[in-house]
Amino acid sequence: MFTRVPRQSLTLTATFARCTLRAGRHLCFDGPLLTTCVLIGRLSRKPRSDWRRRGENSRTIMPAWVIDKYGSNDVLRFTRNAGFPVINYPNEVIVKVLSAGLNPLDVSMRDGYGAAALSMKRDPLNIKQSGSEFPLVLGRDASGVIMECGLDVKHFRERDEVWAAIPPWKQGSLAEFVVLSANEVSHKPKSLSHVEAAAVPYVATTAWSALVNTGGLNKDNCAKKRVLILGGSGGVGTFAIQMLKAWGAHVTVTCSQNAERFVRDLGADHVVDYTAGPVEEPLSSLEKFDLILDNVGGDTERWALNLLKPWCGAKFVTLITPFLQNIDSLGIADGMMQSAATGATKMLKHLVKGVHYRWGFFAPSGPALDEIREMVDAGQIRAVVEETFSFSQVPQAFEKMEKGHARGKTVVQISKGGEDL
Ligand SMILES: NC(=O)c1ccc[n+]([C@@H]2O[C@H](COP(=O)([O-])OP(=O)(O)OC[C@H]3O[C@@H](n4cnc5c(N)ncnc54)[C@H](OP(=O)(O)O)[C@@H]3O)[C@@H](O)[C@H]2O)c1
C-alpha cells in the first residue's frame, strides 16, 4: 500500500501535506501527498469518540455565519454548508460553540482590516490564491464543549466545558464548531454561564498581555501602583479595571459621563469624563501614574505620556497600533519595516524623557485564561454582558457593535446545548 519514500522527502511531503490540508486542497492530490494528508488527518485525532460513533463523523458541513468578501454588514451570510472543522494537528480540539463573543476587531475584519497580514499568517508559503480565506468565519470568543481531542491532548477530555480566545488568522466562533489548539483553550469558570463566559476571553487575554506581559504588572506588585485606563467602559476597559482592582492597584478611568456609575461599580477609584472638555487638563492635576493603558488612540500619545512618573520604569501601553494597517497599505516587507521604524522612534523619543512607550497586542493563551478563571470563580471578576443576540441575529449584533459606546460585551448565543452533547 505504501510506496517507500526517502525520509527527507517524507518530512517535506508531510510539511507540504499539512500546508495543503490547511489550504483545504487535500482532495486535489494523489500519490504520497494524498496518503500523507489522509494519515495526518487520521493519526492526529484519537479513536472514534461517542460523538463520532453517533454518526456526527459523517458530517462535512455545519451552520455558520460567513463572509465571502470584505465590506459592510450585508456581506454577512448565513449558511448551513460551511466546512466542518478538521483536526490537522495532534494538539488540536474540536469545540462545539454554545456562545460566541464579538469584539471591535470583528467589525474591522469584516471591513478588510488586517487582511494582508492575516493572509500571510494563514499561508506563509503563499501557495494559495488570493481570497482563499473565504468563506471566512468571524467571532473571536468561544464558550462551549469539547467534542473531540487530538492524540497529544492530555489536559482536556470530550465534554469538558471550555472557553477560548481565537487568534484572528483562524476560523472564528460564529459557527456551530471550531477547531483550536489545546494551548488556546481553558476550562470555563464554573460560576459563569456560556453566555457570560463568551464575554471574557478576547478582552481578558488582551488586557493580560498588555498589563502583565508588556506592562510588567502582576498580583504581587500592584498594591501601590497608580494606573490610568483611557477608555474604560468598553470590553477591554471593564475587564482591566476589575483585574487591576483585584490586584490592589489604584485605578483612574476616562469614559463618557453616562458610564461613570457603571465603571465605579466595577471598582474604578477615580473617573474623568472625556466628553466634558480636553481630558488632559483634569488628568494632569492628579498624582502621576505608573502605567497607562490606552484603549482609545488618536491624539492620546500627544499628552498622555506626560502623565507618567518619570525615571521610575513607568509605561504607556497602547492597544491602538499601526501594525496591521501598515501591512495592509504598504505590503508585508515595507509594512513591517515601517512599523518597526515607527515603534523604535517612539520608544526612543519617550525613553529620553524617562518613560516607556509600548504597543500592546492580543495574545491567545490558555494558561492566562486558567489564571483568569480562578479570579472569576473567586468572585474577583465578573463578566460584563451588555447585550445578547440569537444565532439568527448576527447582523443585528454587528450593527450594535458598529454604533460604539460599548458598556461591556456583545454576545451571540449559538446554541443552548442539550441532548446532543
Ligand atoms: N492591539 C490589539 O491587539 C487589540 C486587542 C483588543 C482591542 N484592541 C483595540 O482596543 C480598543 C478597545 O477595545 P474594546 O474591546 O474595549 O472596545 P469597545 O468595547 O468598543 O470600547 C471602547 C470604549 O472606549 C470608549 N471611548 C471612546 N472614545 C473615547 C475617548 N476619547 N476617551 C475615553 N473613552 C473613549 C467608548 O465609550 P464611550 O461611550 O464612553 O465613548 C467605548 O466604550 C479598540 O480600538 C480595539 O480595536 C486592540
The ligand as a Gaussian input file, in Angstrom:
#p B3LYP/6-31G(d) Opt

LIG

0 1
 N       -3.841000      45.703000      19.697000
 C       -4.656000      44.676000      19.924000
 O       -4.269000      43.501000      19.793000
 C       -6.057000      44.963000      20.400000
 C       -6.774000      43.956000      21.048000
 C       -8.060000      44.274000      21.513000
 C       -8.585000      45.529000      21.310000
 N       -7.869000      46.454000      20.628000
 C       -8.421000      47.794000      20.405000
 O       -8.583000      48.415000      21.657000
 C       -9.703000      49.287000      21.619000
 C      -10.621000      48.984000      22.797000
 O      -11.206000      47.702000      22.615000
 P      -12.582000      47.376000      23.323000
 O      -12.908000      45.965000      23.009000
 O      -12.530000      47.767000      24.755000
 O      -13.553000      48.381000      22.525000
 P      -15.043000      48.827000      22.905000
 O      -15.686000      47.717000      23.655000
 O      -15.668000      49.314000      21.681000
 O      -14.837000      50.024000      23.936000
 C      -14.232000      51.242000      23.623000
 C      -14.717000      52.231000      24.669000
 O      -13.930000      53.406000      24.604000
 C      -14.775000      54.496000      24.959000
 N      -14.229000      55.686000      24.313000
 C      -14.293000      56.026000      23.006000
 N      -13.624000      57.188000      22.803000
 C      -13.122000      57.549000      23.998000
 C      -12.315000      58.628000      24.445000
 N      -11.917000      59.595000      23.624000
 N      -11.968000      58.678000      25.760000
 C      -12.374000      57.724000      26.622000
 N      -13.146000      56.672000      26.259000
 C      -13.494000      56.594000      24.956000
 C      -16.165000      54.162000      24.473000
 O      -17.091000      54.538000      25.467000
 P      -17.923000      55.918000      25.486000
 O      -19.368000      55.593000      25.320000
 O      -17.607000      56.409000      26.834000
 O      -17.434000      56.754000      24.361000
 C      -16.161000      52.637000      24.428000
 O      -16.959000      52.079000      25.411000
 C      -10.368000      49.078000      20.260000
 O       -9.966000      50.118000      19.408000
 C       -9.807000      47.762000      19.794000
 O       -9.767000      47.675000      18.390000
 C       -6.611000      46.213000      20.183000

